């Protein structure tokens, strides 16, 4: 039998067991070698080991031949896929890389989505007045075009005007005030007109919750690490007070705080506002619901320089909030986004129903 490659050796092992009535004999084993060779049995029995070696050698050759065939098929498919991808439009995978094995089991790739014209402005960062070092920093963060609210608020904010910045949730309001503030801060530092001072920040950002304050700090750190260096820190409840005070003593450019912690630092004399040039009140509509906010606002106005810039950021602008702001800051410029009181197309709106079940009290 020489059908596959070389000679095929078949062997069988026979076992004879003889069971007697009162005893058991030893089992006898018989080993048979079957081959299509024309040599006599004496030659076959004399070299059984060489036959096994030939069999193993033939099996190894067969395995190597199969592996080479698989590798050729894989390379051919890979070359065809590379040729197709070179001429196709850019695509991204819907799921992870396809599993190993023969055949292409990948899900069909989806085309890249077009740019969201409802979110992004038609102007570039260069058009709205961003400096080259800021544009490079934003490009490092994969930001190539400003949103609508970022485009229309850049000019009045960098000019030092007090503004009410209002637009829908998820419209990019944080960068709308951070980008011009940081650009002005960096330009003053390069010109030698600014230097970090201990316990005296240049920019103060008040946020209603510690979570929002941490998000603002994350944006500050991202811009700082991507090419525009400046010092920023957050002071909120729930953190070690000693660590926050040590960081504050080392000097800070942008300080993010909650109203309660801001009041504490001011009352204890750990914070000074003599160098303050800009104060941002993020989510001002929620801040007005905070018990400490009105006291913090009065302390902020009375302790900061007269020419301090005030920015009030909000996603909703109730009449009561607007009336209070205009009454205290009559020169505020209104900067309202095109989609005020709407949900951004880049956010998913989730609706749910709240069902309250009152337990019944049984009297026996």
Helices and strands as residue ranges (DSSP letters): E 10-16, E 28-34, H 41-46, H 48-87, E 91-92, E 110-111, H 125-128, H 132-140, H 148-158, E 163-166, H 173-190, E 203-206, H 210-225, E 232-235, H 241-249, E 254-257, H 259-267, E 278-282, H 284-287, H 293-303, E 309-314, H 319-328, E 333-336
